[in-house]
Amino acid sequence: MEPKSKKAKWEEIHGCIKIGTSAVCTLCNDSITARTYNVERYFLTKHKNSLSTMMEDEKLEHIKKCVMQYTQQKSSLQQFVVKHHPSTKSSFIASLKMVNFSKIHF
């Protein structure tokens, strides 16, 4: 059996997803520097009390649910942005033309 990658460990045990050079805690949506030490320390200090009343299985299930919700939300937002991209682009072009047209030329 292969050892789990950092990414899998962060998601399954700590509920954090790596995004670029940062990690996002899916339990509270805080941003953390993406280093194993920081993620582990953050999880233990921020969520130790709130998750301490849960059994280990319940804790892992709760974390899994939070990661899944975050992933679904991110996916929905990406679909929305892609779907509405043409109108955003058109709005930007129209704004740029208005600004350029209104410029005072000396």
C-alpha positions as protocol buffer text, in pm:
chain_id: "A"
residue {
  index: 1
  type: MET
  ca { x: 0 y: 0 z: 0 }
}
residue {
  index: 2
  type: GLU
  ca { x: 132 y: 345 z: -101 }
}
residue {
  index: 3
  type: PRO
  ca { x: 157 y: 620 z: 159 }
}
residue {
  index: 4
  type: LYS
  ca { x: -100 y: 897 z: 119 }
}
residue {
  index: 5
  type: SER
  ca { x: 9 y: 1211 z: -60 }
}
residue {
  index: 6
  type: LYS
  ca { x: 18 y: 1541 z: 128 }
}
residue {
  index: 7
  type: LYS
  ca { x: -289 y: 1655 z: -61 }
}
residue {
  index: 8
  type: ALA
  ca { x: -492 y: 1346 z: 34 }
}
residue {
  index: 9
  type: LYS
  ca { x: -381 y: 1371 z: 398 }
}
residue {
  index: 10
  type: TRP
  ca { x: -467 y: 1741 z: 416 }
}
residue {
  index: 11
  type: GLU
  ca { x: -813 y: 1679 z: 271 }
}
residue {
  index: 12
  type: GLU
  ca { x: -903 y: 1363 z: 465 }
}
residue {
  index: 13
  type: ILE
  ca { x: -755 y: 1442 z: 805 }
}
residue {
  index: 14
  type: HIS
  ca { x: -740 y: 1821 z: 825 }
}
residue {
  index: 15
  type: GLY
  ca { x: -1011 y: 1930 z: 578 }
}
residue {
  index: 16
  type: CYS
  ca { x: -775 y: 2159 z: 384 }
}
residue {
  index: 17
  type: ILE
  ca { x: -748 y: 2193 z: 8 }
}
residue {
  index: 18
  type: LYS
  ca { x: -430 y: 2325 z: -153 }
}
residue {
  index: 19
  type: ILE
  ca { x: -484 y: 2611 z: -396 }
}
residue {
  index: 20
  type: GLY
  ca { x: -162 y: 2750 z: -540 }
}
residue {
  index: 21
  type: THR
  ca { x: 70 y: 2848 z: -256 }
}
residue {
  index: 22
  type: SER
  ca { x: -212 y: 2852 z: -2 }
}
residue {
  index: 23
  type: ALA
  ca { x: -446 y: 2602 z: 154 }
}
residue {
  index: 24
  type: VAL
  ca { x: -812 y: 2665 z: 235 }
}
residue {
  index: 25
  type: CYS
  ca { x: -972 y: 2516 z: 543 }
}
residue {
  index: 26
  type: THR
  ca { x: -1306 y: 2378 z: 426 }
}
residue {
  index: 27
  type: LEU
  ca { x: -1437 y: 2380 z: 784 }
}
residue {
  index: 28
  type: CYS
  ca { x: -1418 y: 2758 z: 822 }
}
residue {
  index: 29
  type: ASN
  ca { x: -1293 y: 2889 z: 481 }
}
residue {
  index: 30
  type: ASP
  ca { x: -978 y: 3044 z: 629 }
}
residue {
  index: 31
  type: SER
  ca { x: -665 y: 3064 z: 415 }
}
residue {
  index: 32
  type: ILE
  ca { x: -343 y: 2905 z: 542 }
}
residue {
  index: 33
  type: THR
  ca { x: 12 y: 2896 z: 407 }
}
residue {
  index: 34
  type: ALA
  ca { x: 44 y: 2561 z: 230 }
}
residue {
  index: 35
  type: ARG
  ca { x: 301 y: 2390 z: 448 }
}
residue {
  index: 36
  type: THR
  ca { x: 232 y: 2067 z: 632 }
}
residue {
  index: 37
  type: TYR
  ca { x: 338 y: 2215 z: 966 }
}
residue {
  index: 38
  type: ASN
  ca { x: 107 y: 2516 z: 923 }
}
residue {
  index: 39
  type: VAL
  ca { x: -191 y: 2304 z: 818 }
}
residue {
  index: 40
  type: GLU
  ca { x: -153 y: 2060 z: 1107 }
}
residue {
  index: 41
  type: ARG
  ca { x: -95 y: 2337 z: 1363 }
}
residue {
  index: 42
  type: TYR
  ca { x: -389 y: 2539 z: 1231 }
}
residue {
  index: 43
  type: PHE
  ca { x: -622 y: 2239 z: 1247 }
}
residue {
  index: 44
  type: LEU
  ca { x: -518 y: 2151 z: 1601 }
}
residue {
  index: 45
  type: THR
  ca { x: -545 y: 2506 z: 1736 }
}
residue {
  index: 46
  type: LYS
  ca { x: -855 y: 2624 z: 1548 }
}
residue {
  index: 47
  type: HIS
  ca { x: -1074 y: 2312 z: 1537 }
}
residue {
  index: 48
  type: LYS
  ca { x: -958 y: 2097 z: 1827 }
}
residue {
  index: 49
  type: ASN
  ca { x: -1239 y: 2209 z: 2060 }
}
residue {
  index: 50
  type: SER
  ca { x: -1519 y: 2203 z: 1804 }
}
residue {
  index: 51
  type: LEU
  ca { x: -1436 y: 1850 z: 1686 }
}
residue {
  index: 52
  type: SER
  ca { x: -1327 y: 1705 z: 2022 }
}
residue {
  index: 53
  type: THR
  ca { x: -1678 y: 1588 z: 2113 }
}
residue {
  index: 54
  type: MET
  ca { x: -1701 y: 1373 z: 1799 }
}
residue {
  index: 55
  type: MET
  ca { x: -1581 y: 1017 z: 1767 }
}
residue {
  index: 56
  type: GLU
  ca { x: -1300 y: 962 z: 1514 }
}
residue {
  index: 57
  type: ASP
  ca { x: -1539 y: 821 z: 1250 }
}
residue {
  index: 58
  type: GLU
  ca { x: -1781 y: 1113 z: 1296 }
}
residue {
  index: 59
  type: LYS
  ca { x: -1494 y: 1361 z: 1273 }
}
residue {
  index: 60
  type: LEU
  ca { x: -1363 y: 1212 z: 947 }
}
residue {
  index: 61
  type: GLU
  ca { x: -1716 y: 1199 z: 802 }
}
residue {
  index: 62
  type: HIS
  ca { x: -1774 y: 1565 z: 895 }
}
residue {
  index: 63
  type: ILE
  ca { x: -1444 y: 1667 z: 733 }
}
residue {
  index: 64
  type: LYS
  ca { x: -1526 y: 1463 z: 422 }
}
residue {
  index: 65
  type: LYS
  ca { x: -1866 y: 1636 z: 398 }
}
residue {
  index: 66
  type: CYS
  ca { x: -1706 y: 1983 z: 428 }
}
residue {
  index: 67
  type: VAL
  ca { x: -1449 y: 1902 z: 158 }
}
residue {
  index: 68
  type: MET
  ca { x: -1724 y: 1773 z: -72 }
}
residue {
  index: 69
  type: GLN
  ca { x: -1940 y: 2084 z: -16 }
}
residue {
  index: 70
  type: TYR
  ca { x: -1643 y: 2313 z: -85 }
}
residue {
  index: 71
  type: THR
  ca { x: -1557 y: 2121 z: -403 }
}
residue {
  index: 72
  type: GLN
  ca { x: -1918 y: 2135 z: -526 }
}
residue {
  index: 73
  type: GLN
  ca { x: -1941 y: 2507 z: -451 }
}
residue {
  index: 74
  type: LYS
  ca { x: -1615 y: 2574 z: -634 }
}
residue {
  index: 75
  type: SER
  ca { x: -1733 y: 2370 z: -933 }
}
residue {
  index: 76
  type: SER
  ca { x: -2068 y: 2555 z: -946 }
}
residue {
  index: 77
  type: LEU
  ca { x: -1893 y: 2891 z: -934 }
}
residue {
  index: 78
  type: GLN
  ca { x: -1652 y: 2790 z: -1211 }
}
residue {
  index: 79
  type: GLN
  ca { x: -1943 y: 2678 z: -1429 }
}
residue {
  index: 80
  type: PHE
  ca { x: -2122 y: 3008 z: -1368 }
}
residue {
  index: 81
  type: VAL
  ca { x: -1815 y: 3211 z: -1460 }
}
residue {
  index: 82
  type: VAL
  ca { x: -1752 y: 3008 z: -1776 }
}
residue {
  index: 83
  type: LYS
  ca { x: -2118 y: 3030 z: -1877 }
}
residue {
  index: 84
  type: HIS
  ca { x: -2135 y: 3407 z: -1823 }
}
residue {
  index: 85
  type: HIS
  ca { x: -1788 y: 3486 z: -1955 }
}
residue {
  index: 86
  type: PRO
  ca { x: -1909 y: 3634 z: -2290 }
}
residue {
  index: 87
  type: SER
  ca { x: -2125 y: 3892 z: -2112 }
}
residue {
  index: 88
  type: THR
  ca { x: -1843 y: 3983 z: -1878 }
}
residue {
  index: 89
  type: LYS
  ca { x: -1606 y: 4022 z: -2169 }
}
residue {
  index: 90
  type: SER
  ca { x: -1860 y: 4236 z: -2359 }
}
residue {
  index: 91
  type: SER
  ca { x: -1915 y: 4453 z: -2054 }
}
residue {
  index: 92
  type: PHE
  ca { x: -1541 y: 4505 z: -2015 }
}
residue {
  index: 93
  type: ILE
  ca { x: -1498 y: 4596 z: -2384 }
}
residue {
  index: 94
  type: ALA
  ca { x: -1790 y: 4842 z: -2367 }
}
residue {
  index: 95
  type: SER
  ca { x: -1645 y: 5003 z: -2052 }
}
residue {
  index: 96
  type: LEU
  ca { x: -1302 y: 5029 z: -2211 }
}
residue {
  index: 97
  type: LYS
  ca { x: -1447 y: 5196 z: -2521 }
}
residue {
  index: 98
  type: MET
  ca { x: -1641 y: 5445 z: -2304 }
}
residue {
  index: 99
  type: VAL
  ca { x: -1328 y: 5533 z: -2110 }
}
residue {
  index: 100
  type: ASN
  ca { x: -1122 y: 5572 z: -2428 }
}
residue {
  index: 101
  type: PHE
  ca { x: -1393 y: 5780 z: -2597 }
}
residue {
  index: 102
  type: SER
  ca { x: -1423 y: 6013 z: -2297 }
}
residue {
  index: 103
  type: LYS
  ca { x: -1047 y: 6075 z: -2276 }
}
residue {
  index: 104
  type: ILE
  ca { x: -941 y: 6431 z: -2322 }
}
residue {
  index: 105
  type: HIS
  ca { x: -675 y: 6460 z: -2590 }
}
residue {
  index: 106
  type: PHE
  ca { x: -443 y: 6759 z: -2578 }
}
